[in-house]
Amino acid sequence: MTRNQNIVALENELARLTKLVYYDELTGILNRRGFLEEAEKQFRGISFGKTPLERRVGIQIPLSIVYIDLDDFKKINDSFGHDAGDLALQNVAVVLREQLRASDVFARWGGEEFVVALVGASAESARIAAEKIRQGIESREMKFEGKNFHVTASFGIKAYQKEKSLTGIIASADKAMYSAKRLGKNRVVIFDGK
């Protein structure tokens, strides 16, 4: 093997390992680690990276986190099997790809949970985006072994308000998602401070 072939082989192996570390194997989108790394860059850019002009005129770039949890996911696995559950997760990833901008960062957070970072989006803008995603998930019909099924999801939103950490914003969005569950599921709730 020539030196150039060795370099190409090493580059290919590095790309493969990077994908294993930062991407969810099932859905093909970022995993928790990949999301935290990418979204942290955005968070640092808006929270610590103000230029002198931005400080002088008080410009603040908005950032909102959307936390998504599929409703009654265990019932899908119990009724149709885990392969149907996998299909549902893959379809949610497709909806996220269809509905979000190239600049948005989104990931499978774990299990049946997903998280999205929307740079430049206020809480209201994030609510509008989340509602489109919610409708996209709800209207997507899936078929598994001759049976049709649908899934729904509950959404929580938290807009950046000078929090010290990205994980704090995510935790608040998660709390808002639990409020959506308590209110009947399949809805979008903006964090209210509680």
Secondary structure, DSSP 8 states (H G I E B T S, - for coil): --HHHHHHHHHHHHHHHHHHHHB-TTTSSB-HHHHHHHHHHHHHHHHT---HHHHHHT----EEEEEEEETTHHHHHHHH-HHHHHHHHHHHHHHHHHHS-TT-EEEEEETTEEEEEEET--HHHHHHHHHHHHHHHHH--EEETTEEE---EEEEEEE-SS-S-HHHHHHHHHHHHHHHHHTTSS-EEE----
